Amino acid sequence: MSGDLNLEPARQVMAADGIGLSLIELRGADAHLLLSVIDADCAECVLPRHMLEPVVLDLLRPANPDLRAVHIVDPRESPEPDPTPAT
């Protein structure tokens, strides 16, 4: 697969739900994407990563037929760092 990945089919659908997607890297036929929640009031409305990955793959595959897998980095799964300095 070339270094270009057309994310627009997924971006258009996901934007309606307040989700942004950006490419971290394309490794072979696997796309590594970063999810961002645009509408913070609805972060809990967005599907969990393990359910979202096959949906995004299905949306991207028609424009990227060689795409084999989508791996999403979801910031909701990582706890926010504590801004309080350790003493």
Secondary structure, DSSP 4 states (H G I P E B T S, - for coil): --S----HHHHHHHHTTTEEEEEEEEETTEEEEEEEES-GGGGGGSPPHHHHHHHHHHHHTTT-TT--EEEEE-GGGSPPPP-SPP-
